[in-house]
């Protein structure tokens, strides 16, 4: 695989963050920063995104680094909404979207790197232009859109209940 120590650390923390997000989506329908899975996702994603800035297969600043910076902005924005706007029911829509969008964006380099490296010796994809990567990302985009609609509906129900 040829991963540096930083690459191994980045990968392990990233996998933990993804698992935490998946658990949160299954249990709560969203990444909830008040729950342990949400906290693990937040801190794991923060560390993973920041360590990604020190990793480069192609040398120099690349689109992966831009993704990392954008993901950090999204999760910090969500955290600020969570922390400073606890009673604001509208803020929950943006918080949910930021966290879900950060998760979706995290999956793009994850799919690219995984499919071009695994299984060892005979990876699923030759490079990031391989159709299997495009099809997988399209499926993830559809799931992200469906999940976002679901979260909006669920949040609307919670907001109505809170205002009664």
LOFI-359413 format. One line per 3 residues: number of its first residue (from 0); for each residue x negated, y negated, z negated of N, C-alpha, C, O, CB. Coordinates in Angstrom, 2 decimals. Atoms other than C-alpha are relative to their C-alpha. Glycine has a CB too. Example, Ala and Ser with C-alpha at 12.3 -4.5 7.8 and 13.67 -1.06 7.14 Angstrom:
BEGIN
0	-0.89 1.19 0.00 -12.30 4.50 -7.80 -0.90 -1.20 0.00 -1.94 -1.18 -0.66 0.99 -0.03 -1.25 | 0.82 1.19 0.06 -13.67 1.06 -7.14 0.77 -1.09 -0.73 0.26 -2.20 -0.90 -0.41 -0.46 1.42
//
This chain:
BEGIN
0	-0.82 1.19 0.00 0.00 0.00 0.00 -0.86 -1.25 0.00 -0.47 -2.26 0.58 0.93 0.00 -1.19 | 0.90 1.12 -0.03 -2.92 -2.33 -0.61 0.46 -1.22 -0.77 0.32 -2.34 -0.29 -0.24 -0.38 1.38 | -0.45 1.13 0.81 -1.45 -4.49 -3.38 -1.07 -0.42 -0.99 -1.75 0.41 -1.59 1.30 0.35 -0.74
3	0.91 0.53 1.01 -3.58 -6.75 -5.53 0.64 0.17 -1.38 1.80 0.57 -1.48 -0.34 -1.51 0.27 | -0.57 -0.06 1.35 -3.13 -6.81 -9.31 1.18 -0.97 -0.13 2.20 -0.63 -0.72 -1.07 -0.33 -1.06 | -1.11 0.97 0.02 -1.00 -9.95 -8.88 1.19 0.54 0.78 2.34 0.36 0.38 -0.46 -1.36 0.58
6	-1.07 -0.60 -0.81 0.99 -8.16 -6.17 0.74 1.10 -0.75 1.97 1.20 -0.64 -0.58 0.56 1.28 | -0.63 -1.07 0.79 1.64 -5.19 -8.44 0.86 -0.61 -1.10 2.01 -0.20 -1.28 -1.07 0.95 -0.61 | -0.74 0.68 1.05 2.71 -7.45 -11.33 1.26 -0.65 0.58 2.35 -0.49 0.03 -0.88 -1.06 -0.69
9	-1.11 0.66 -0.69 4.92 -9.48 -8.95 1.09 1.01 0.38 2.28 0.75 0.19 -0.52 -0.72 1.25 | -0.95 -1.02 -0.44 6.55 -6.32 -7.59 0.75 0.61 -1.18 1.97 0.78 -1.12 -0.73 1.10 0.77 | -0.65 -0.61 1.17 7.24 -4.76 -10.99 1.02 -0.95 -0.62 2.15 -0.56 -0.90 -1.05 0.40 -1.06
12	-0.92 0.98 0.59 8.78 -7.95 -12.42 1.18 -0.25 0.95 2.32 -0.38 0.50 -0.74 -1.33 -0.31 | -1.07 0.20 -0.99 10.76 -8.45 -9.19 1.01 1.14 -0.01 2.22 0.90 0.07 -0.60 -0.13 1.38 | -0.91 -1.16 0.06 12.20 -4.92 -9.36 0.86 -0.06 -1.26 2.06 0.22 -1.21 -0.80 1.32 0.04
15	-0.75 0.14 1.26 13.21 -5.49 -13.00 1.09 -1.06 0.16 2.23 -0.86 -0.27 -0.95 -0.37 -1.17 | -0.98 1.07 -0.20 14.94 -8.76 -12.01 1.14 0.46 0.90 2.30 0.15 0.63 -0.69 -1.24 0.61 | -1.03 -0.49 -0.91 16.80 -7.09 -9.14 0.91 0.99 -0.70 2.13 0.94 -0.54 -0.63 0.65 1.25
18	-0.81 -0.97 0.75 17.96 -4.23 -11.37 0.90 -0.72 -0.99 2.07 -0.37 -1.13 -0.91 1.02 -0.75 | -0.81 0.78 0.95 19.14 -6.74 -14.00 1.16 -0.68 0.72 2.28 -0.70 0.21 -0.87 -1.05 -0.72 | -1.07 0.64 -0.77 21.11 -8.63 -11.33 1.05 1.01 0.42 2.25 0.73 0.32 -0.58 -0.71 1.23
21	-0.96 -1.03 -0.42 22.70 -5.44 -10.03 0.87 0.45 -1.18 2.08 0.64 -1.03 -0.73 1.22 0.61 | -0.76 -0.36 1.21 23.71 -4.47 -13.57 1.01 -1.09 -0.32 2.16 -0.80 -0.65 -0.95 0.24 -1.20 | -0.89 1.13 0.28 25.18 -7.95 -14.08 1.17 -0.02 0.97 2.32 -0.23 0.56 -0.77 -1.33 0.07
24	-1.08 0.01 -1.00 27.16 -7.78 -10.83 1.00 1.12 -0.26 2.21 0.91 -0.15 -0.57 0.13 1.42 | -0.89 -1.14 0.26 28.56 -4.35 -11.71 0.81 -0.23 -1.28 2.02 0.00 -1.30 -0.81 1.30 -0.11 | -0.68 0.18 1.29 29.38 -5.20 -15.35 0.90 -1.22 -0.07 2.00 -1.15 -0.62 -1.02 -0.09 -1.09
27	-0.69 1.27 0.21 30.50 -8.81 -15.07 0.50 -0.66 1.29 1.22 -1.65 1.24 -0.91 -0.95 -0.72 | -0.39 0.60 -1.27 31.01 -9.53 -11.37 -0.82 -1.22 0.37 -0.56 -1.85 1.39 1.45 -0.37 -0.04 | 0.87 1.15 -0.24 28.34 -12.22 -11.57 -1.23 0.12 -0.89 -1.28 0.94 -1.80 0.74 -1.35 -0.26
30	1.16 0.10 0.88 24.97 -13.05 -13.06 0.38 -1.02 -1.06 0.56 -2.20 -0.77 -1.32 -0.42 0.79 | -0.45 0.84 1.10 25.92 -14.44 -16.44 -1.20 -0.28 -0.91 -1.73 0.63 -1.55 1.16 0.68 -0.80 | 1.19 0.37 0.77 23.12 -16.35 -18.18 0.18 0.15 -1.50 -0.79 0.08 -2.25 -0.38 -1.42 0.31
33	-0.22 -0.22 1.44 24.74 -15.77 -21.57 -0.20 1.46 -0.38 -0.24 1.79 -1.57 1.41 -0.45 -0.39 | 0.19 -1.44 0.23 24.22 -12.00 -21.21 -1.46 0.37 0.19 -2.20 -0.33 0.88 0.91 0.83 0.95 | 1.39 -0.46 -0.09 20.95 -10.06 -21.54 -0.41 0.22 1.45 -1.51 -0.16 1.85 -0.19 1.29 -0.80
36	0.36 -0.26 -1.40 21.06 -8.97 -17.88 -0.23 -1.31 0.75 -1.12 -1.38 1.60 1.11 0.82 0.69 | 0.18 1.31 -0.63 21.42 -12.62 -16.80 -1.30 -0.65 -0.41 -1.97 -1.27 0.40 1.16 -0.91 -0.33 | 1.26 0.57 0.50 18.51 -13.71 -18.98 -1.20 0.72 0.63 -2.18 0.09 1.02 -0.07 0.10 -1.54
39	1.07 -0.77 -0.63 16.33 -10.90 -17.62 -0.13 -0.40 1.46 -1.24 -0.58 1.97 0.26 1.53 -0.12 | 0.04 0.43 -1.40 17.31 -11.88 -14.07 -0.66 -1.38 0.11 -1.54 -1.58 0.95 1.42 -0.04 0.60 | 0.52 1.36 -0.08 16.56 -15.56 -14.72 -1.51 -0.02 -0.19 -2.24 -0.52 0.66 0.67 -0.89 -1.05
42	1.44 0.05 0.29 13.14 -15.08 -16.31 -0.81 0.87 0.97 -1.91 0.49 1.38 -0.26 0.44 -1.44 | 0.69 -0.86 -0.96 12.17 -12.19 -14.03 -0.11 -0.66 1.36 -1.16 -0.58 2.01 0.72 1.33 0.13 | 0.02 0.68 -1.29 13.10 -14.17 -10.94 -0.92 -1.20 -0.03 -1.62 -1.48 0.94 1.40 -0.42 0.41
45	0.90 1.15 0.14 11.28 -17.24 -12.21 -1.46 0.45 0.11 -2.23 -0.14 0.86 0.25 -0.71 -1.35 | 1.37 -0.51 -0.04 8.09 -15.24 -12.81 -0.33 0.55 1.38 -1.41 0.28 1.92 -0.20 1.10 -1.08 | 0.23 -0.59 -1.33 8.44 -13.35 -9.52 -0.19 -1.09 1.05 -1.09 -1.01 1.89 1.16 0.92 0.40
48	0.11 1.09 -0.99 8.99 -16.54 -7.53 -1.29 -0.78 -0.16 -1.93 -1.15 0.82 1.20 -0.94 -0.12 | 1.24 0.75 0.23 6.07 -18.32 -9.15 -1.24 0.83 0.37 -2.20 0.29 0.93 -0.09 -0.43 -1.46 | 1.15 -0.84 -0.38 3.70 -15.36 -8.70 -0.08 0.19 1.51 -1.16 0.41 2.06 0.08 1.37 -0.69
51	0.00 -0.12 -1.46 4.77 -15.14 -5.05 -0.83 -1.11 0.65 -1.35 -0.95 1.75 1.43 -0.04 0.54 | 0.77 1.12 -0.55 3.07 -18.50 -4.54 -1.50 0.32 0.06 -2.24 -0.33 0.80 0.23 -1.25 -0.84 | 1.40 -0.40 -0.01 -0.26 -16.80 -5.24 -0.28 1.19 0.90 -1.40 1.70 0.93 -0.45 0.32 -1.38
54	0.14 -1.18 -0.86 0.33 -13.98 -2.75 0.22 -0.44 1.45 1.16 -1.17 1.75 1.01 1.13 -0.41 | -0.20 0.30 -1.42 -0.13 -14.25 1.01 -0.72 1.02 0.86 -1.94 1.17 0.78 -0.49 -1.42 0.33 | 0.60 -0.94 -0.95 -0.67 -11.59 3.64 -0.61 -0.75 1.19 -1.57 -0.27 1.80 1.05 1.00 0.49
57	0.38 0.71 -1.20 -1.10 -14.22 6.34 -0.87 -1.23 -0.27 -1.24 -1.94 0.66 1.22 -0.41 0.76 | 0.84 1.14 0.36 -3.13 -16.84 4.46 0.76 -1.32 0.04 1.50 -1.59 0.99 -1.18 -0.07 0.92 | -0.63 1.31 0.03 -1.93 -20.27 3.46 1.48 0.03 -0.32 2.06 1.09 -0.59 -0.20 -0.68 1.30
60	-1.42 0.16 0.30 1.56 -21.59 2.87 0.81 0.60 1.14 0.53 0.36 2.31 0.37 -1.51 -0.20 | -0.82 -0.65 -1.02 4.21 -19.53 4.68 1.48 -0.04 -0.41 1.80 -0.53 -1.49 -0.46 1.47 0.21 | -1.43 0.02 0.33 8.02 -19.09 4.79 0.34 0.70 -1.32 1.29 0.31 -2.00 0.79 0.63 1.12
63	-0.23 -0.67 1.28 7.84 -16.70 1.83 -0.22 -0.93 -1.18 0.50 -0.87 -2.18 -0.92 1.21 -0.12 | 0.25 0.98 1.06 6.38 -19.46 -0.29 1.15 -1.01 -0.08 1.56 -1.39 -1.17 -1.34 -0.74 0.24 | -1.14 0.93 -0.02 9.18 -21.82 0.80 1.22 0.65 -0.64 1.94 0.01 -1.40 0.32 -0.45 1.46
66	-1.09 -0.75 0.64 11.73 -19.14 -0.18 -0.16 -0.02 -1.51 0.79 -0.28 -2.25 0.05 1.47 0.52 | 0.27 -0.04 1.44 10.08 -18.85 -3.58 0.32 -1.33 -0.67 0.95 -1.36 -1.73 -1.45 0.36 -0.26 | -0.27 1.32 0.57 10.23 -22.58 -4.22 1.49 -0.27 -0.03 2.01 -0.78 -1.02 -0.73 -1.10 0.81
69	-1.44 0.22 -0.06 13.86 -22.75 -3.11 0.74 0.85 -1.05 1.69 0.38 -1.67 0.53 0.32 1.40 | -0.61 -0.87 1.01 14.77 -19.80 -5.36 -0.20 -0.58 -1.39 0.72 -0.56 -2.21 -0.60 1.43 0.08 | 0.26 0.64 1.31 13.13 -21.53 -8.34 0.94 -1.18 -0.19 1.51 -1.35 -1.27 -1.48 -0.46 -0.11
72	-0.91 1.15 0.08 15.15 -24.67 -7.59 1.43 0.47 -0.29 2.12 -0.12 -1.12 -0.04 -0.82 1.31 | -1.36 -0.52 0.22 18.38 -22.62 -7.41 0.21 0.51 -1.42 1.21 0.18 -2.05 0.28 1.14 0.99 | -0.22 -0.57 1.33 17.87 -20.74 -10.67 -0.14 -1.05 -1.10 0.55 -0.98 -2.11 -0.97 1.15 -0.26
75	0.12 1.07 1.00 16.73 -23.81 -12.58 1.26 -0.88 0.05 1.76 -1.31 -0.99 -1.28 -0.86 0.25 | -1.26 0.74 -0.12 19.75 -25.69 -11.21 1.13 0.72 -0.69 1.92 0.10 -1.40 0.34 -0.22 1.47 | -1.04 -0.80 0.66 22.01 -22.86 -12.37 -0.17 -0.04 -1.51 0.81 -0.16 -2.24 -0.04 1.45 0.49
78	0.25 0.05 1.44 20.34 -22.85 -15.78 0.42 -1.34 -0.59 1.03 -1.39 -1.66 -1.49 0.27 -0.29 | -0.38 1.32 0.48 20.82 -26.60 -16.16 1.53 -0.15 -0.06 2.06 -0.73 -1.00 -0.59 -1.09 0.90 | -1.47 0.03 0.02 24.50 -26.25 -15.24 0.53 0.82 -1.17 1.47 0.41 -1.86 0.57 0.54 1.33
81	-0.41 -0.87 1.11 24.85 -23.40 -17.74 -0.22 -0.69 -1.34 0.65 -0.68 -2.20 -0.76 1.34 0.05 | 0.41 0.56 1.28 23.05 -25.24 -20.53 0.66 -1.35 -0.29 1.08 -1.59 -1.42 -1.50 -0.14 -0.03 | -0.48 1.37 0.24 24.28 -28.82 -20.08 1.49 -0.18 0.26 2.07 -1.16 -0.20 -0.77 -0.95 0.87
84	-1.40 0.17 -0.39 27.79 -28.26 -18.71 0.86 1.18 -0.47 1.69 1.69 0.28 0.11 -0.15 1.53 | -0.70 -1.18 0.51 29.14 -25.48 -20.92 1.52 -0.11 0.09 2.18 0.86 0.44 -0.39 0.25 -1.44 | -1.44 0.15 -0.01 32.67 -26.90 -21.12 0.58 -0.38 1.36 1.80 -0.45 1.51 0.39 -1.03 -0.98
87	-0.46 0.45 -1.31 32.86 -27.96 -17.47 0.32 1.21 0.87 -0.58 1.94 1.28 -1.08 -0.89 0.67 | -0.40 -1.18 -0.75 34.88 -25.35 -15.57 -0.44 -0.07 1.46 -0.67 0.97 2.08 1.51 0.17 -0.07 | 0.46 0.13 -1.39 33.86 -26.75 -12.16 -1.47 0.39 0.14 -1.89 0.91 1.18 0.21 -1.43 0.50
90	1.43 -0.31 -0.06 30.18 -26.31 -12.97 -0.24 1.50 0.16 -1.24 1.91 0.73 -0.70 -0.51 -1.27 | 0.17 -1.46 -0.11 30.71 -22.53 -13.21 -0.04 0.46 1.45 -0.76 1.40 1.78 1.11 0.71 -0.75 | 0.03 -0.38 -1.42 31.42 -22.34 -9.46 -1.40 -0.18 0.57 -1.92 0.70 1.25 1.02 -0.84 0.82
93	1.35 0.28 -0.51 28.06 -23.95 -8.67 -1.05 0.88 -0.65 -1.99 1.34 0.01 -0.34 -1.47 -0.22 | 0.93 -0.88 0.71 26.25 -21.96 -11.33 0.04 1.40 0.61 -1.00 1.98 0.91 0.35 0.06 -1.50 | -0.16 -1.33 -0.58 27.65 -18.68 -9.96 -0.61 0.06 1.40 -1.32 1.01 1.74 1.48 0.40 0.05
96	0.51 0.01 -1.37 26.83 -19.66 -6.39 -1.53 -0.06 0.02 -2.17 0.69 0.75 0.58 -1.19 0.79 | 1.46 0.14 0.02 23.26 -20.73 -7.18 -0.68 1.31 -0.38 -1.67 1.70 0.23 -0.42 -1.10 -0.99 | 0.61 -1.26 0.44 22.50 -17.49 -9.01 0.18 1.10 1.06 -0.76 1.84 1.34 0.61 0.46 -1.34
99	-0.24 -1.01 -1.03 24.11 -15.29 -6.35 -0.82 -0.28 1.26 -1.37 0.64 1.86 1.49 0.06 0.36 | 0.77 0.36 -1.18 22.43 -17.20 -3.52 -1.49 0.27 -0.24 -2.19 0.72 0.66 0.22 -1.48 0.36 | 1.40 -0.29 0.31 19.07 -16.92 -5.28 -0.27 1.51 0.10 -1.33 1.93 0.57 -0.37 -0.51 -1.42
102	0.14 -1.46 -0.10 19.63 -13.15 -5.53 -0.06 0.43 1.47 -0.91 1.22 1.86 1.17 0.71 -0.72 | -0.01 -0.32 -1.43 20.50 -12.93 -1.82 -1.34 -0.38 0.65 -1.93 0.41 1.38 1.17 -0.72 0.71 | 1.26 0.44 -0.58 17.43 -14.95 -0.87 -1.17 0.86 -0.46 -2.11 1.11 0.29 -0.27 -1.46 -0.35
105	1.05 -0.88 0.52 15.26 -12.74 -3.10 -0.05 1.32 0.77 -1.10 1.94 0.91 0.22 0.27 -1.49 | -0.06 -1.27 -0.70 16.43 -9.72 -1.15 -0.62 -0.05 1.40 -1.00 0.99 1.94 1.43 0.46 0.10 | 0.55 0.11 -1.36 15.17 -11.06 2.19 -1.47 0.44 0.03 -1.80 1.36 0.79 0.12 -1.44 0.53
108	1.37 -0.50 -0.03 11.44 -10.72 1.46 -0.12 1.41 -0.59 -1.00 2.17 -0.21 -0.91 -0.94 -0.77 | 0.03 -1.35 0.58 12.18 -7.62 -0.65 0.25 1.05 1.07 -0.47 2.04 1.16 1.05 0.12 -1.12 | -0.30 -0.94 -1.09 13.76 -5.85 2.33 -1.15 0.03 0.99 -1.60 1.10 1.40 1.33 -0.39 0.72
111	1.11 0.06 -0.96 11.02 -7.05 4.68 -1.22 0.77 -0.50 -1.78 1.60 0.22 -0.39 -1.45 0.29 | 1.20 -0.64 0.54 8.19 -5.91 2.42 0.21 1.51 -0.22 -0.67 2.31 0.09 -0.40 -0.66 -1.32 | -0.26 -1.42 0.27 9.82 -2.62 1.41 0.07 0.80 1.29 -0.56 1.85 1.40 1.31 0.16 -0.79
114	-0.18 -0.74 -1.24 10.83 -1.56 4.91 -1.27 0.09 0.83 -1.43 1.03 1.61 1.10 -0.63 0.83 | 1.26 -0.07 -0.77 7.39 -2.34 6.36 -1.11 0.73 -0.76 -2.22 0.86 -0.25 -0.46 -1.41 0.35 | 1.01 -0.71 0.80 5.57 -0.44 3.58 0.41 1.42 -0.41 -0.45 2.26 -0.69 -0.31 -0.79 -1.24
117	-0.49 -1.26 0.58 7.77 2.51 2.55 0.77 0.78 1.07 1.51 0.18 1.85 0.90 -0.27 -1.24 | 0.94 -0.84 0.74 7.44 5.45 2.93 -1.44 -0.21 0.51 -1.67 -0.57 1.67 0.40 1.49 0.13 | 1.41 0.19 -0.32 3.67 5.29 2.87 -0.38 0.81 1.24 -0.03 1.99 1.35 -0.89 0.40 -1.19
120	0.46 -0.69 -1.20 2.12 6.15 6.21 0.99 -0.03 1.15 0.58 -0.02 2.31 -0.31 1.42 -0.33 | -1.04 0.04 -1.03 5.44 6.04 8.09 1.13 -0.93 -0.43 2.24 -0.47 -0.69 0.55 1.43 0.28 | -1.03 0.93 0.50 7.32 2.87 7.07 1.25 0.00 0.88 1.20 0.32 2.07 -0.57 -1.41 -0.08
123	-1.28 0.06 -0.71 10.96 2.44 8.05 -0.03 -0.99 1.16 0.63 -0.77 2.18 1.12 -0.38 -0.96 | 0.08 1.03 -1.04 10.09 -0.67 10.11 -1.46 -0.28 0.35 -2.35 -0.22 -0.51 0.70 -1.31 -0.47 | 1.36 0.31 -0.45 7.04 -1.56 12.19 -0.42 -1.41 -0.43 -1.56 -1.63 -0.83 -0.11 0.15 1.52
126	0.26 1.38 0.41 7.30 -5.29 11.45 1.34 -0.66 -0.34 2.38 -0.01 -0.28 -0.76 -0.81 1.13 | -1.23 0.65 0.47 9.83 -7.89 10.28 1.02 -0.24 1.12 2.15 -0.64 0.85 -0.33 -1.33 -0.65 | -0.92 0.15 -1.13 11.39 -8.04 13.77 0.74 1.30 0.34 1.54 1.35 1.27 -0.76 -0.50 1.23
129	-0.63 -1.30 -0.24 12.48 -4.40 13.59 1.51 -0.10 -0.22 1.95 -0.73 -1.18 -0.61 1.08 -0.92 | -1.47 0.08 0.12 16.26 -3.96 14.12 0.56 0.52 -1.33 1.59 0.03 -1.79 0.63 0.78 1.11 | -0.51 -0.52 1.28 16.68 -1.96 10.89 -0.02 -1.09 -1.07 0.86 -1.13 -1.93 -0.83 1.22 -0.47
132	0.06 1.10 0.96 15.62 -5.03 8.91 1.13 -0.98 0.28 1.81 -1.42 -0.65 -1.37 -0.72 0.07 | -1.06 0.94 -0.36 18.01 -7.30 10.80 1.38 0.55 -0.39 2.21 -0.18 -0.93 -0.03 -0.29 1.51 | -1.29 -0.61 0.34 20.91 -4.87 10.32 0.21 0.03 -1.52 1.31 -0.23 -2.00 0.10 1.43 0.57
135	-0.09 -0.04 1.46 20.16 -4.48 6.61 0.28 -1.39 -0.55 1.12 -1.54 -1.44 -1.30 0.56 -0.61 | -0.23 1.37 0.46 19.99 -8.24 6.11 1.40 -0.49 0.35 2.00 -1.26 -0.40 -1.05 -0.94 0.59 | -1.38 0.37 -0.38 23.28 -8.67 7.99 1.00 0.61 -0.98 1.95 -0.06 -1.39 0.31 0.47 1.44
138	-0.87 -0.65 0.99 24.95 -6.16 5.65 -0.08 -0.74 -1.34 0.94 -0.97 -1.99 -0.40 1.49 -0.18 | 0.17 0.74 1.27 23.49 -8.01 2.64 0.67 -1.37 0.08 1.23 -1.83 -0.92 -1.50 -0.17 -0.33 | -0.68 1.29 -0.17 24.80 -11.32 4.04 1.51 0.15 -0.15 2.16 -0.65 -0.81 -0.34 -0.61 1.38
141	-1.44 -0.26 0.12 28.30 -9.88 4.39 0.37 0.28 -1.46 1.38 -0.21 -1.94 0.42 1.20 0.91 | -0.25 -0.28 1.42 28.11 -8.53 0.82 -0.11 -1.27 -0.84 0.68 -1.46 -1.76 -1.00 1.05 -0.52 | 0.15 1.28 0.72 26.89 -11.94 -0.42 1.26 -0.86 0.20 1.78 -1.42 -0.76 -1.26 -0.76 0.49
144	-1.19 0.81 -0.28 29.81 -13.71 1.28 1.21 0.58 -0.72 1.97 -0.16 -1.35 0.28 -0.08 1.52 | -1.13 -0.65 0.69 32.34 -11.17 -0.05 -0.12 -0.19 -1.51 0.87 -0.46 -2.19 0.06 1.51 0.35 | 0.22 0.19 1.43 30.80 -11.41 -3.52 0.27 -1.42 -0.44 0.82 -1.65 -1.52 -1.40 0.39 -0.37
147	-0.25 1.40 0.32 30.94 -15.19 -3.46 1.50 -0.29 -0.04 1.98 -0.97 -0.94 -0.69 -0.92 1.03 | -1.46 0.17 -0.01 34.63 -15.13 -2.51 0.60 0.64 -1.25 1.47 0.04 -1.90 0.63 0.62 1.29 | -0.48 -0.68 1.21 35.27 -12.62 -5.31 -0.28 -0.85 -1.24 0.59 -1.00 -2.10 -0.66 1.38 -0.14
150	0.36 0.81 1.16 33.42 -14.82 -7.82 0.86 -1.27 -0.09 1.24 -1.68 -1.18 -1.48 -0.37 0.06 | -0.85 1.20 0.00 35.41 -17.90 -6.78 1.40 0.34 -0.50 1.97 -0.39 -1.31 0.08 -0.61 1.42 | -1.34 -0.43 0.44 38.69 -16.02 -7.25 -0.01 0.29 -1.50 0.89 -0.15 -2.22 0.46 1.26 0.78
153	0.09 -0.33 1.42 37.60 -14.67 -10.63 -0.19 -1.25 -0.86 0.41 -1.38 -1.93 -1.15 0.99 -0.25 | 0.24 1.22 0.75 36.33 -18.07 -11.78 1.26 -0.85 -0.05 1.55 -1.47 -1.07 -1.16 -0.80 0.62 | -1.26 0.75 -0.03 39.59 -19.71 -10.71 0.97 0.56 -1.04 1.65 -0.20 -1.72 0.64 0.05 1.41
156	-0.87 -0.62 1.02 41.49 -17.20 -12.87 -0.45 -0.39 -1.40 0.38 -0.75 -2.24 0.00 1.55 0.13 | 0.53 0.38 1.31 39.20 -17.91 -15.84 0.29 -1.47 -0.30 0.65 -1.82 -1.43 -1.52 0.26 -0.06 | -0.24 1.43 0.21 39.58 -21.67 -15.36 1.47 -0.27 -0.31 1.78 -1.11 -1.16 -0.44 -0.79 1.23
159	-1.43 0.17 0.29 43.37 -21.42 -15.29 0.33 0.45 -1.41 1.10 -0.21 -2.12 0.86 0.77 1.01 | -0.24 -0.52 1.33 43.37 -19.33 -18.44 -0.55 -0.97 -1.07 0.07 -1.17 -2.11 -0.64 1.38 -0.16 | 0.64 0.93 0.94 41.02 -21.81 -20.16 0.80 -1.30 -0.14 0.77 -1.94 -1.20 -1.43 -0.31 0.45
162	-0.73 1.27 0.05 43.25 -24.78 -19.30 1.41 0.15 -0.59 2.08 -0.85 -0.85 0.10 -0.59 1.40 | -1.35 -0.22 0.57 46.44 -23.19 -20.68 -0.02 -0.13 -1.50 1.01 0.02 -2.15 0.55 1.39 0.40
//
